[in-house]
Amino acid sequence: MKVLLIQDVDNLGYAGDVKKVANGFGRNYLLPQQLAVLATPGALKQAETIRKTAEKHRAQETEDARAIANQLTDLTLVFERRAGETGKLYGSVTSGDIAEAIQEKTAIEIDRRKVSLHEPIRNLGEQEVSIKLMIDVSTTIQVEVLPLGGILERERLSQAEVDQIEAEATDEAEAMDEAETADEAEATDEAEATDEAEAADETEPEVAVEAETVDEVEQAETQPGAEVATEAEESEIEEPETPATDETAAEEKVE
């Protein structure tokens, strides 16, 4: 059957286009959802008007859709479901569930038909889901399915991770303080060693002078001439002049 689209339809066409579709698809979906009308001669006369009107609306809708897509970027939805040991769900997560979760989390109302989910999610795990807001505007979100109680367990683990990070940060700060203290102590030791070395350099000349004086004295004492002279000097000092006797004086007188 031939239909005239009066709204843009994903994977089919834009408003104002004439399309040939399967009878069941047209009668069970396009016509009841008021997405198209039968392509009668009277309807075809309105095709150009519908197309121009749709183009004006499409420009504004595209701008709005891109704003919504930006808000949904990096969005993650988490669902809890009962599951068996193999991870298979006792139930499923449907496009309707995802649309409701988006509205609860972001206050953005999304038609469940814009959630591109080929079939309901029936297993635990994480996957990307496309949200097709318009024919040429779409975004992806992350959908994760956890077993019952998984959200609380994740929150508990997340708090434990936070505590661990804080503890590691504290240990690192203490280690840095200890390193700084060690550096300061090392700098102090180096300064003291430098002062002691400078003090030792200043005292070395005096010691050298004293050593030279001692060497000169020892050298003078060991020279032979010096010893003889010393003995002579001592003899001169020790032997006083003998006074003249009477005989000596008489002899001198006779002469």
ZAMARGU-4260 file (C-alpha; in steps of 0.2 Angstrom, whole numbers, plus 5000, padded with zeros to 4 digits):
<rodrens>
0) 5000/5000/5000 | 5006/5018/4997 | 5005/5031/5011 | 5009/5049/5013 | 5020/5052/5029
5) 5014/5066/5039 | 5028/5064/5052 | 5046/5059/5051 | 5047/5041/5053 | 5064/5032/5058
10) 5071/5021/5044 | 5057/5026/5033 | 5056/5044/5028 | 5052/5062/5031 | 5035/5071/5032
15) 5028/5074/5015 | 5036/5059/5007 | 5026/5045/4999 | 5031/5028/5003 | 5026/5010/4998
20) 5024/4999/5014 | 5018/4982/5019 | 4999/4982/5022 | 5001/4976/5040 | 5014/4989/5044
25) 5003/5003/5037 | 4987/4998/5044 | 4993/4992/5061 | 5006/5005/5065 | 5008/5020/5053
30) 4989/5024/5052 | 4984/5021/5070 | 4999/5031/5076 | 4994/5045/5064 | 5011/5045/5056
35) 5004/5043/5039 | 4988/5044/5029 | 4983/5034/5013 | 4991/5042/4998 | 4974/5047/4990
40) 4974/5060/4976 | 4967/5073/4988 | 4981/5069/5001 | 4994/5070/4988 | 4989/5088/4984
45) 4994/5092/5002 | 5011/5083/5001 | 5021/5099/4997 | 5012/5109/5010 | 5015/5095/5023
50) 5034/5094/5018 | 5037/5113/5020 | 5028/5114/5036 | 5037/5099/5042 | 5054/5107/5037
55) 5050/5122/5048 | 5046/5111/5063 | 5061/5100/5060 | 5073/5114/5062 | 5067/5118/5079
60) 5064/5100/5084 | 5082/5096/5079 | 5089/5110/5090 | 5079/5104/5104 | 5084/5086/5101
65) 5102/5090/5101 | 5100/5099/5118 | 5092/5083/5125 | 5106/5072/5117 | 5119/5083/5126
70) 5110/5081/5143 | 5109/5062/5140 | 5127/5060/5136 | 5137/5049/5148 | 5121/5045/5157
75) 5121/5028/5166 | 5106/5019/5172 | 5107/5005/5185 | 5093/4992/5187 | 5091/4978/5199
80) 5083/4961/5194 | 5082/4944/5201 | 5094/4932/5192 | 5100/4914/5192 | 5118/4908/5195
85) 5121/4910/5176 | 5116/4928/5176 | 5100/4925/5167 | 5086/4937/5173 | 5069/4931/5180
90) 5061/4944/5170 | 5069/4958/5159 | 5073/4977/5157 | 5062/4984/5143 | 5062/5000/5133
95) 5048/5006/5144 | 5058/5003/5159 | 5073/5013/5152 | 5062/5028/5147 | 5054/5029/5164
100) 5072/5028/5172 | 5077/5042/5161 | 5063/5053/5166 | 5066/5049/5185 | 5084/5053/5184
105) 5084/5068/5172 | 5066/5074/5171 | 5067/5072/5152 | 5052/5063/5145 | 5057/5051/5131
110) 5045/5041/5121 | 5049/5022/5124 | 5049/5020/5105 | 5064/5031/5104 | 5074/5019/5114
115) 5082/5008/5102 | 5081/4991/5110 | 5079/4977/5098 | 5074/4965/5112 | 5072/4967/5131
120) 5088/4964/5142 | 5087/4947/5150 | 5105/4945/5157 | 5115/4954/5170 | 5129/4965/5164
125) 5132/4982/5156 | 5128/4987/5138 | 5126/5003/5127 | 5108/5008/5122 | 5105/5020/5108
130) 5092/5034/5111 | 5086/5040/5093 | 5078/5057/5096 | 5076/5061/5078 | 5081/5053/5061
135) 5098/5062/5062 | 5100/5065/5080 | 5104/5051/5093 | 5114/5047/5108 | 5119/5032/5118
140) 5118/5029/5137 | 5125/5015/5148 | 5112/5002/5155 | 5118/4991/5169 | 5108/4977/5177
145) 5113/4971/5194 | 5107/4957/5205 | 5095/4961/5219 | 5105/4970/5233 | 5118/4975/5220
150) 5116/4993/5222 | 5118/4993/5241 | 5133/4982/5239 | 5141/4994/5226 | 5138/5009/5238
155) 5146/4999/5252 | 5161/4995/5241 | 5161/5013/5235 | 5162/5020/5253 | 5176/5007/5256
160) 5186/5014/5241 | 5183/5031/5247 | 5190/5027/5264 | 5205/5018/5256 | 5209/5033/5245
165) 5208/5044/5261 | 5220/5032/5271 | 5232/5032/5256 | 5232/5051/5255 | 5235/5052/5274
170) 5250/5040/5272 | 5257/5049/5258 | 5256/5066/5267 | 5265/5058/5282 | 5278/5051/5271
175) 5281/5068/5263 | 5282/5076/5281 | 5295/5063/5286 | 5305/5065/5270 | 5305/5084/5273
180) 5311/5082/5291 | 5325/5070/5285 | 5330/5083/5272 | 5331/5096/5286 | 5341/5085/5297
185) 5353/5081/5284 | 5355/5099/5279 | 5358/5104/5297 | 5372/5090/5299 | 5380/5096/5283
190) 5380/5114/5289 | 5388/5108/5306 | 5401/5098/5297 | 5405/5113/5286 | 5407/5124/5301
195) 5419/5111/5310 | 5429/5109/5294 | 5431/5128/5293 | 5436/5129/5311 | 5449/5115/5309
200) 5456/5125/5294 | 5458/5140/5305 | 5468/5131/5319 | 5480/5121/5307 | 5492/5136/5304
205) 5495/5139/5323 | 5499/5121/5326 | 5511/5122/5311 | 5520/5137/5319 | 5522/5128/5335
210) 5529/5113/5327 | 5541/5123/5317 | 5547/5131/5333 | 5550/5115/5342 | 5559/5108/5327
215) 5571/5123/5327 | 5575/5121/5345 | 5578/5102/5343 | 5589/5105/5328 | 5600/5118/5337
220) 5602/5107/5352 | 5609/5093/5341 | 5622/5103/5332 | 5640/5099/5340 | 5647/5117/5340
225) 5632/5123/5349 | 5636/5110/5363 | 5654/5115/5365 | 5650/5133/5365 | 5637/5130/5379
230) 5650/5120/5389 | 5662/5135/5387 | 5650/5147/5392 | 5645/5137/5407 | 5664/5136/5412
235) 5666/5154/5411 | 5651/5157/5422 | 5656/5144/5435 | 5675/5147/5438 | 5677/5164/5448
240) 5694/5173/5448 | 5706/5167/5461 | 5712/5181/5473 | 5731/5184/5473 | 5741/5176/5488
245) 5755/5185/5498 | 5768/5175/5490 | 5762/5180/5473 | 5762/5198/5478 | 5780/5197/5485
250) 5786/5189/5470 | 5779/5203/5460 | 5786/5216/5471 | 5804/5209/5469 | 5803/5208/5451
</rodrens>
